[in-house]
Amino acid sequence: MKLIVFLFLSQLSIFAQVDSFSWNTAFTKHLRQFKMPYKNSFLASLVGRCNPPKIKDKDIKGKLVTWHLSNPYYKKSIKLRSAMSKDRRGNFKKAPVLFYISGAFSNSDDPQNRRYMRDFSRMGYHVFTFSNPWGKDMLTSQPIKPIGDIQHEAKAYSHMIKRVLAVLKKRRLLKGKNRIIGLSYGAFLAAVISAKNAVNGNPFQFKDTTLIAPPFNMAITLRRFDHLIKRNRRYLHRNPLSQIAHYRNFCKYRSDRSLSRSDFRLIEGLVMEGGFYKPFIRSVRLYDKNNNLGKIPRFGVFSSKYRQWKRRFNFRRYFTDYAPSLIPKIYSKASDLNYWKKLANKAGHSQFRILTTKNDFLNDKGQVKRSPDTLILPNGGHYGFRKHKWYRKFLKMAFKLKKSR
């Protein structure tokens, strides 16, 4: 009798297991076609930011709708941009929903966010682009907890997703499974949202979760950022006009063969200054102002006290000064992307799809390991492949909708 029960339970455990997602042979073949002329991760990242796309409203297929949603996790309503799929007569039509969460410090109308709205709307989705929790849009809505509390942010974004889907369901505009995609910090946030959604029985009806250039461990990423901030101090406070001139100059390079060691150090400083440190300082200042915290010297940006504060400030100091209760969370298992993947997989949602590079400076070397659900580009830095024709084709392959009969 015991043997029968054991065999019965064993069979149940086999059926309960969910196979992890695997990129098929079409994607592995496509991976081999990737060629990036920049071996240096920071130059690849810098060039990726050069000449951002100028996308007009007419380039976006679908009706542009701005939502203003109240949210219990924010003091003020949140602005959410969307492109609603429509038929030839201009009426809304049924379609799956694609939710996109942008990278750190980004806002809904930033060029890259509009790029995704254009690309995915042309594929036939209802597209919703979320600003990042560290961006001006979300900070203006005044979160009730400090920025950087990813689990709290996941609850806030899940609340918006729930509201959107309820409205679309009521209007009979939903069709098929929905999707969520996140970039960088937004990718980690998408993973948390997806895992918690899976634990709750997948009420959002996510088909899959796509993570582009994610940090694999937030504690390691924040430590790396602080190291890079310290390493590039002398480049972070230079004359803005000089920085712009250098930036434009390096945008012209088609390879990194002729660059010197000092050039690479300057490039690293430019990437850290323009892509991370400057918007980081700007976001903290806005958060401090909105909450009347007074932790930043209020003597103008040219005061010696302010300059001293700015030179000493980094992510570690932010969490120490503004969110000390989050420090234990940063060093917990919840900071590991694999924790959320396993949680989702255990709950029955194994469709995590990851695209990263070997030399993304958000992650330690060796941290990114080969896995069936992860495509690893040989180079490209942090999201330096964004304008690459390979990436454009990848998006079409990964998100193409089957035509209904």
NUKOL-211156 format. One line per 4 residues: number of its first residue (from 0); their letters; for each residue z, x, y of N, C-alpha, C. Coordinates in steps of 0.2 Angstrom, whole numbers. Layout:
NUM) a) Z/X/Y/Z/X/Y/Z/X/Y | ...
//
This chain:
0) mkli) 0/4/-6/0/0/0/0/4/6 | 4/10/6/4/14/12/-2/17/13 | -6/19/8/-12/22/8/-17/18/11 | -17/11/9/-22/6/12/-21/6/20
4) vflf) -14/5/22/-13/5/29/-15/11/33 | -14/17/30/-16/23/33/-23/23/34 | -27/21/29/-35/21/29/-37/16/34 | -33/10/35/-35/5/40/-34/8/47
8) lsql) -29/11/48/-27/13/55/-32/19/56 | -34/23/51/-38/29/53/-45/26/55 | -47/20/52/-54/17/54/-53/15/61 | -48/12/62/-47/9/69/-47/14/74
12) sifa) -44/20/73/-44/26/78/-51/28/78 | -55/28/73/-62/31/74/-66/26/78 | -65/19/77/-69/15/82/-66/15/89 | -60/17/90/-57/17/96/-59/23/100
16) qvds) -62/28/97/-64/34/101/-71/32/104 | -71/35/110/-77/34/114/-81/41/115 | -87/41/113/-91/48/114/-92/49/122 | -91/55/124/-92/57/131/-99/57/132
20) fswn) -100/56/139/-107/56/141/-111/63/140 | -117/63/138/-121/69/138/-127/69/141 | -129/73/145/-135/74/149/-141/74/143 | -146/70/144/-151/71/138/-156/77/139
24) taft) -160/77/135/-165/83/135/-169/83/141 | -171/78/144/-175/78/150/-171/81/156 | -165/80/156/-161/84/162/-160/91/160 | -159/93/154/-158/100/152/-164/104/153
28) khlr) -170/100/152/-176/104/154/-177/104/161 | -175/99/165/-176/99/172/-171/105/175 | -165/106/172/-161/111/174/-164/118/174 | -168/119/169/-171/126/168/-177/127/173
32) qfkm) -179/121/177/-184/122/182/-181/124/189 | -174/124/189/-171/125/196/-171/132/198 | -174/134/204/-174/140/206/-172/140/214 | -167/145/215/-164/145/222/-165/153/224
36) pykn) -168/154/230/-169/161/232/-163/164/234 | -157/160/235/-151/163/238/-146/164/233 | -144/171/231/-139/172/227/-132/172/229 | -132/173/236/-125/172/239/-123/165/240
40) sfla) -117/163/238/-115/156/238/-115/154/245 | -112/158/250/-111/155/257/-118/155/260 | -123/159/259/-129/158/262/-133/152/260 | -132/151/253/-135/145/250/-132/138/254
44) slvg) -126/139/255/-122/133/258/-124/132/265 | -125/138/268/-126/137/276/-133/135/276 | -138/137/273/-145/135/273/-146/128/271 | -142/125/267/-142/118/265/-140/114/270
48) rcnp) -136/116/275/-134/112/281/-139/113/287 | -143/117/286/-148/118/292/-153/112/292 | -155/110/299/-159/105/300/-158/99/296 | -153/96/297/-151/90/293/-156/84/294
52) pkik) -157/80/289/-162/75/290/-161/70/295 | -166/68/299/-166/63/304/-169/56/301 | -164/52/299/-166/46/296/-165/40/300 | -171/37/302/-170/31/306/-169/25/302
56) dkdi) -167/19/305/-166/13/302/-172/10/298 | -177/11/300/-184/9/297/-185/13/291 | -182/19/290/-183/23/284/-179/20/278 | -174/16/280/-170/13/274/-172/6/272
60) kgkl) -174/6/266/-176/0/263/-170/-5/261 | -171/-11/265/-165/-16/264/-162/-17/271 | -159/-23/271/-156/-25/277/-149/-21/278 | -149/-18/284/-143/-15/286/-137/-19/288
64) vtwh) -131/-19/285/-126/-23/287/-120/-19/288 | -116/-20/293/-110/-17/294/-104/-21/293 | -100/-19/288/-94/-23/286/-88/-21/290 | -83/-25/292/-77/-23/295/-71/-26/290
68) lsnp) -68/-22/286/-64/-25/281/-56/-23/283 | -52/-28/283/-45/-26/283/-43/-23/277 | -38/-19/277/-35/-15/271/-28/-14/272 | -24/-16/267/-17/-15/267/-14/-8/268
72) yykk) -19/-3/267/-17/4/267/-19/7/273 | -22/3/278/-24/5/285/-21/0/290 | -20/3/296/-17/-1/301/-23/-6/304 | -29/-3/305/-34/-6/308/-40/-7/303
76) sikl) -44/-12/304/-50/-13/300/-54/-7/299 | -58/-7/294/-62/-1/292/-69/-3/292 | -73/1/295/-81/0/296/-84/3/290 | -88/-2/286/-91/0/280/-99/-1/281
80) rsam) -103/4/280/-110/3/281/-114/1/274 | -119/-3/275/-122/-5/268/-129/-6/270 | -133/-6/264/-140/-7/265/-141/-12/259 | -142/-19/261/-143/-24/256/-150/-25/253
84) skdr) -151/-25/247/-158/-25/244/-160/-32/246 | -167/-33/247/-170/-39/249/-177/-40/246 | -179/-46/246/-186/-47/243/-191/-46/248 | -197/-48/246/-203/-47/251/-202/-52/257
88) rgnf) -199/-58/256/-198/-62/261/-192/-60/266 | -189/-55/264/-183/-53/269/-176/-56/267 | -176/-60/261/-170/-63/259/-166/-58/254 | -159/-58/255/-155/-54/250/-157/-56/243
92) kkap) -157/-51/238/-159/-53/231/-153/-50/227 | -153/-52/221/-148/-49/216/-150/-42/214 | -145/-38/214/-146/-30/213/-139/-27/211 | -139/-22/207/-133/-18/206/-131/-15/212
96) vlfy) -124/-13/213/-121/-10/218/-120/-3/217 | -122/1/222/-120/8/222/-115/10/227 | -110/13/225/-105/15/230/-105/23/231 | -106/25/237/-106/32/238/-100/34/243
100) isga) -96/39/240/-91/42/244/-93/49/247 | -92/50/253/-95/56/256/-90/62/255 | -92/68/257/-88/74/257/-83/74/263 | -78/79/262/-73/79/267/-76/80/274
104) fsns) -72/76/279/-73/76/286/-80/72/288 | -83/69/283/-89/65/284/-88/58/286 | -93/55/290/-93/48/292/-99/45/290 | -99/38/290/-104/34/287/-111/35/291
108) ddpq) -111/37/297/-118/38/300/-120/45/300 | -116/49/297/-119/56/297/-125/57/293 | -129/62/295/-136/63/292/-136/62/284 | -132/66/281/-132/66/273/-130/59/270
112) nrry) -126/55/274/-124/49/271/-130/44/272 | -133/45/278/-139/40/279/-145/42/274 | -145/49/272/-150/51/267/-149/47/260 | -143/47/258/-141/43/252/-143/36/252
116) mrdf) -141/33/258/-143/26/259/-150/25/259 | -154/29/262/-161/28/261/-164/29/254 | -161/35/251/-164/36/244/-162/31/239 | -156/28/239/-154/23/234/-156/16/236
120) srmg) -157/15/242/-160/8/244/-167/8/242 | -170/13/242/-177/13/239/-178/12/232 | -172/14/228/-172/13/221/-170/5/219 | -168/2/224/-167/-6/223/-159/-7/223
124) yhvf) -155/-3/224/-148/-5/224/-146/-8/231 | -140/-12/230/-136/-13/236/-132/-7/237 | -133/-3/243/-129/3/244/-124/3/249 | -118/5/247/-112/5/252/-110/13/253
128) tfsn) -110/15/259/-108/22/260/-101/22/263 | -96/25/260/-89/26/262/-88/32/266 | -85/32/272/-83/38/276/-78/41/272 | -77/48/273/-72/51/269/-65/50/273
132) pwgk) -60/50/269/-53/49/272/-51/54/277 | -54/60/277/-53/65/282/-58/64/288 | -62/60/288/-67/59/293/-64/55/299 | -68/55/305/-65/52/311/-65/44/310
136) dmlt) -70/41/306/-70/34/305/-64/31/302 | -62/35/296/-56/32/293/-50/34/296 | -49/39/300/-43/41/304/-42/37/310 | -48/34/312/-48/29/318/-45/23/316
140) sqpi) -46/21/309/-43/15/306/-35/16/305 | -33/22/305/-26/24/305/-23/22/298 | -23/27/293/-20/26/287/-13/26/287 | -9/22/283/-2/21/284/2/27/280
144) kpig) -2/31/277/1/37/274/-3/43/276 | 0/49/275/-4/55/277/-11/56/274 | -16/59/277/-22/61/274/-20/66/268 | -24/66/263/-23/71/258/-20/68/252
148) diqh) -17/62/252/-14/58/247/-19/55/243 | -23/58/238/-29/56/235/-27/49/231 | -22/49/228/-20/43/224/-19/37/228 | -16/38/234/-16/32/239/-22/31/242
152) eaka) -27/36/243/-33/34/246/-38/31/241 | -37/32/234/-40/29/229/-39/21/229 | -32/20/230/-30/13/230/-34/9/236 | -34/13/242/-37/10/248/-45/8/247
156) yshm) -48/13/244/-55/13/243/-56/7/237 | -52/7/232/-53/2/227/-52/-5/230 | -48/-6/235/-47/-12/238/-53/-14/241 | -57/-9/245/-63/-11/248/-68/-13/243
160) ikrv) -69/-9/237/-74/-11/232/-73/-18/229 | -66/-19/228/-65/-26/226/-67/-31/230 | -66/-30/237/-67/-35/242/-75/-36/242 | -79/-31/242/-86/-31/242/-89/-35/236
164) lavl) -87/-33/231/-89/-36/224/-88/-43/224 | -82/-45/227/-80/-52/227/-85/-56/231 | -86/-54/237/-91/-57/242/-98/-58/239 | -100/-52/236/-107/-52/233/-107/-57/227
168) kkrr) -102/-57/223/-102/-61/217/-102/-69/219 | -98/-70/225/-98/-77/227/-105/-79/230 | -109/-74/232/-115/-76/235/-121/-75/230 | -119/-74/224/-123/-73/218/-129/-67/219
172) llkg) -126/-62/222/-131/-56/223/-130/-50/219 | -126/-51/213/-124/-46/209/-129/-46/203 | -131/-40/200/-135/-40/194/-134/-33/191 | -132/-34/184/-132/-28/180/-125/-24/182
176) knri) -125/-18/179/-119/-14/180/-119/-10/187 | -114/-8/190/-113/-5/196/-112/3/195 | -113/6/201/-112/14/200/-108/16/206 | -104/22/204/-101/26/210/-103/33/209
180) igls) -104/36/215/-105/43/216/-101/46/221 | -99/52/220/-95/55/226/-97/62/226 | -96/65/232/-98/72/234/-92/76/236 | -91/82/233/-86/86/235/-79/83/235
184) ygaf) -75/82/240/-69/79/240/-70/72/238 | -75/69/240/-77/62/238/-78/61/231 | -80/67/228/-82/66/220/-75/66/217 | -70/70/219/-63/69/216/-60/62/217
188) laav) -61/60/223/-59/53/224/-62/48/220 | -69/49/219/-72/44/215/-70/44/207 | -68/50/205/-65/51/198/-59/47/197 | -54/48/202/-48/44/202/-49/37/202
192) isak) -53/34/207/-55/27/207/-58/25/200 | -62/28/197/-65/26/191/-61/26/185 | -56/31/185/-51/32/180/-46/26/180 | -44/24/186/-39/19/187/-43/12/186
196) navn) -49/12/187/-53/6/186/-54/5/178 | -55/10/175/-55/10/168/-49/8/164 | -43/10/167/-37/8/164/-36/1/165 | -38/-2/170/-38/-9/172/-43/-14/168
200) gnpf) -47/-10/164/-52/-14/160/-59/-15/164 | -60/-10/168/-67/-10/172/-69/-16/175 | -64/-19/180/-66/-25/183/-72/-23/188 | -73/-17/190/-79/-15/195/-85/-15/191
204) qfkd) -85/-15/185/-91/-15/180/-95/-9/182 | -92/-3/182/-96/3/183/-99/5/177 | -106/7/178/-110/9/172/-108/17/171 | -107/21/176/-106/28/176/-103/30/182
208) ttli) -100/36/182/-97/39/188/-100/46/189 | -104/47/194/-107/54/196/-104/58/201 | -102/64/199/-98/69/203/-103/74/205 | -104/75/212/-108/80/214/-104/86/218
212) appf) -104/92/215/-101/97/218/-93/96/219 | -90/94/213/-83/92/214/-78/98/214 | -72/98/217/-67/103/216/-64/101/209 | -64/106/204/-61/104/198/-53/104/197
216) nmai) -50/107/202/-43/107/203/-41/108/210 | -38/102/213/-37/102/220/-32/108/223 | -27/109/218/-23/115/220/-26/121/221 | -31/123/216/-35/129/217/-39/129/223
220) tlrr) -42/123/224/-47/123/229/-43/124/236 | -38/121/237/-34/122/243/-31/129/244 | -30/132/238/-28/139/239/-33/143/241 | -39/142/238/-45/146/240/-47/145/247
224) fdhl) -47/139/249/-48/138/256/-43/142/261 | -37/142/260/-32/145/264/-34/153/263 | -36/155/258/-38/162/257/-44/164/261 | -49/159/261/-55/160/265/-53/160/273
228) ikrn) -49/155/274/-47/155/281/-44/161/284 | -39/164/280/-36/170/282/-41/176/282 | -45/176/277/-50/182/277/-55/181/282 | -56/176/285/-61/175/290/-58/173/297
232) rryl) -52/175/298/-49/173/305/-53/175/311 | -55/181/311/-59/184/317/-65/181/318 | -68/177/313/-74/174/314/-73/166/316 | -67/164/315/-66/157/316/-65/155/323
236) hrnp) -64/160/328/-62/159/335/-66/162/339 | -73/163/337/-77/167/342/-81/162/347 | -84/165/351/-88/161/356/-92/156/353 | -92/149/354/-96/144/351/-103/145/352
240) lsqi) -106/148/357/-113/149/359/-115/155/354 | -111/160/353/-113/165/349/-113/163/342 | -109/158/340/-109/155/333/-115/152/332 | -117/148/336/-123/143/336/-129/148/335
244) ahyr) -130/153/339/-135/158/339/-136/161/332 | -130/163/329/-130/167/323/-132/161/317 | -130/156/318/-131/150/313/-139/149/313 | -142/148/319/-149/147/319/-153/152/316
248) nfck) -151/158/317/-154/164/315/-154/164/307 | -148/163/304/-148/164/297/-152/158/294 | -153/152/297/-156/147/295/-164/148/293 | -166/154/296/-173/155/295/-174/160/289
252) yrsd) -169/162/286/-170/167/281/-172/163/274 | -177/166/271/-180/163/265/-177/166/258 | -173/172/259/-169/175/254/-164/179/257 | -160/182/253/-154/186/255/-155/194/254
256) rsls) -161/196/252/-162/203/250/-161/207/256 | -163/206/262/-163/210/267/-156/210/271 | -151/206/269/-145/205/273/-140/211/271 | -136/213/276/-131/218/275/-124/215/273
260) rsdf) -120/219/271/-113/217/270/-110/213/276 | -111/216/281/-108/213/287/-111/206/289 | -118/206/287/-121/199/288/-118/194/283 | -117/196/277/-113/191/272/-107/189/275
264) rlie) -103/194/278/-96/192/280/-97/187/286 | -102/188/290/-103/183/296/-105/177/293 | -109/176/288/-111/170/285/-106/166/282 | -101/170/279/-95/167/276/-91/164/281
268) glvm) -90/167/287/-86/165/292/-89/159/296 | -96/159/296/-100/153/299/-99/147/295 | -99/148/288/-98/142/284/-91/139/284 | -86/143/284/-80/141/284/-78/138/291
272) eggf) -81/141/297/-79/138/303/-83/131/304 | -89/131/303/-93/125/305/-92/119/299 | -91/121/293/-91/116/288/-84/114/286 | -79/118/287/-72/116/285/-67/117/290
276) ykpf) -66/123/293/-60/124/298/-61/120/304 | -66/120/307/-67/116/314/-66/109/313 | -69/106/308/-68/98/307/-61/97/304 | -58/102/300/-51/101/298/-46/101/304
280) irsv) -47/105/308/-43/105/314/-44/99/318 | -50/97/319/-51/91/323/-48/85/320 | -48/84/313/-45/79/310/-38/78/310 | -35/84/310/-27/84/310/-25/83/317
284) rlyd) -29/85/322/-27/83/329/-28/76/330 | -33/72/327/-34/65/328/-28/61/324 | -26/64/318/-21/61/315/-14/61/318 | -13/67/321/-7/68/325/-7/64/331
288) knnn) -12/63/335/-12/59/341/-11/52/339 | -15/49/334/-15/42/332/-8/40/330 | -4/45/327/3/43/325/8/45/329 | 6/48/335/11/50/340/16/55/337
292) lgki) 14/60/333/18/64/330/21/70/334 | 16/72/339/18/78/343/19/85/340 | 16/86/335/17/92/331/13/98/334 | 8/96/338/3/101/340/4/102/348
296) prfg) 5/108/350/6/109/357/1/105/362 | 4/102/366/-1/97/371/-2/101/378 | -5/107/378/-6/110/384/-13/112/385 | -17/108/381/-24/109/382/-27/114/377
300) vfss) -33/114/375/-36/118/370/-36/126/373 | -35/127/379/-36/134/382/-29/137/383 | -24/133/381/-17/136/381/-15/141/376 | -11/146/377/-9/151/373/-5/148/367
304) kyrq) -1/143/368/3/140/363/-2/136/358 | -7/133/361/-11/129/356/-15/134/352 | -18/139/355/-22/144/352/-17/148/346 | -11/149/348/-7/152/343/-6/147/337
308) wkrr) -5/140/338/-4/135/333/-11/135/329 | -16/135/332/-23/135/328/-24/141/324 | -22/147/326/-23/153/322/-19/153/316 | -13/150/316/-8/150/311/-9/144/306
312) fnfr) -13/139/308/-14/133/304/-19/134/298 | -17/131/293/-21/131/287/-19/124/283 | -22/124/277/-20/118/273/-13/118/270 | -10/123/269/-3/124/266/1/122/272
316) ryft) 0/124/278/4/122/284/3/115/285 | -3/112/284/-4/105/286/1/101/281 | 1/102/275/5/98/270/13/100/271 | 14/106/273/21/107/275/24/103/281
320) dyap) 20/103/286/21/100/292/21/92/292 | 15/90/289/14/83/289/15/79/283 | 15/82/277/15/78/271/19/82/266 | 25/84/267/29/88/262/30/85/255
324) slip) 30/78/255/31/75/249/25/75/244 | 19/77/247/13/78/243/12/85/239 | 16/89/242/16/96/239/17/96/231 | 22/93/229/23/92/221/17/89/218
328) kiys) 14/84/221/8/81/218/2/86/217 | 1/90/223/-4/95/223/-4/99/217 | 2/101/215/3/106/209/5/102/203 | 3/96/202/4/92/196/-2/91/192
332) kasd) -2/88/187/-8/87/182/-13/83/186 | -11/79/191/-15/74/194/-20/78/199 | -19/84/200/-24/88/204/-30/91/200 | -29/90/193/-34/92/189/-40/87/187
336) lnyw) -46/88/188/-51/83/187/-51/81/180 | -50/86/175/-50/84/168/-45/79/166 | -39/79/170/-34/74/169/-37/67/170 | -41/66/175/-44/59/177/-49/57/172
340) kkla) -53/62/170/-59/61/165/-56/59/158 | -50/62/156/-47/61/150/-44/54/150 | -41/52/156/-38/46/157/-43/40/156 | -49/41/159/-54/36/159/-57/36/152
344) nkag) -58/41/149/-61/41/142/-56/38/137 | -50/39/138/-45/35/134/-45/28/135 | -47/26/141/-47/19/142/-54/15/141 | -59/20/138/-65/17/136/-71/18/141
348) hsqf) -70/22/147/-75/24/151/-76/31/151 | -81/33/147/-83/40/146/-89/43/150 | -91/38/154/-98/40/157/-97/44/164 | -94/50/163/-93/54/169/-99/59/169
352) rilt) -103/60/174/-109/64/175/-107/69/181 | -108/75/179/-106/80/184/-112/85/185 | -113/87/192/-117/92/194/-114/97/198 | -114/103/196/-111/109/200/-115/115/199
356) tknd) -112/120/202/-115/127/202/-110/132/199 | -113/138/197/-109/143/194/-105/146/200 | -107/146/206/-104/150/211/-102/146/217 | -100/140/216/-97/135/221/-90/138/223
360) flnd) -89/140/229/-83/143/231/-77/139/231 | -78/132/230/-72/128/229/-68/129/223 | -72/132/218/-69/133/212/-68/140/210 | -63/142/206/-62/149/203/-68/151/198
364) kgqv) -70/157/198/-75/159/193/-72/158/186 | -76/155/181/-74/153/175/-70/146/174 | -69/143/180/-66/137/180/-71/131/177 | -77/132/179/-82/128/177/-85/130/170
368) krsp) -84/125/166/-86/127/159/-91/122/156 | -95/125/152/-101/121/149/-98/115/145 | -101/110/146/-99/103/143/-105/99/143 | -106/94/138/-111/90/138/-112/85/144
372) dtli) -107/84/148/-107/79/154/-108/83/160 | -109/90/160/-109/94/166/-115/98/166 | -119/97/171/-125/101/173/-123/107/177 | -124/113/175/-122/119/179/-128/123/182
376) lpng) -129/123/188/-134/126/191/-132/134/192 | -137/138/191/-135/146/191/-133/148/198 | -135/145/203/-132/147/210/-134/141/214 | -132/142/221/-133/136/225/-126/135/230
380) ghyg) -121/139/228/-115/138/232/-112/131/231 | -109/129/237/-106/123/237/-111/118/240 | -114/114/236/-119/109/238/-125/112/242 | -126/118/241/-132/121/245/-139/119/242
384) frkh) -139/115/237/-145/113/234/-147/106/237 | -144/103/242/-145/97/244/-152/95/247 | -155/100/249/-162/99/252/-168/101/247 | -165/104/241/-170/106/236/-174/101/233
388) kwyr) -180/102/232/-185/97/229/-182/95/222 | -179/100/218/-176/99/212/-171/94/212 | -167/94/217/-161/89/218/-164/82/219 | -169/82/223/-172/75/225/-175/72/218
392) kflk) -178/76/214/-180/73/208/-174/72/203 | -169/76/203/-163/74/199/-160/67/201 | -160/66/207/-157/59/209/-162/53/207 | -168/54/207/-173/49/205/-172/48/197
396) mafk) -171/54/194/-170/53/186/-164/50/185 | -158/52/188/-152/50/186/-150/43/188 | -154/40/194/-152/33/196/-157/28/196 | -163/30/193/-169/25/192/-167/19/189
400) lkks) -168/13/192/-167/7/189/-173/5/184 | -171/2/179/-177/-1/174/-179/-7/178 | -186/-8/178/-189/-14/181/-188/-20/176 | -185/-25/179/-184/-31/175/-191/-35/174
404) r) -191/-38/168/-197/-41/166/-198/-48/169
//
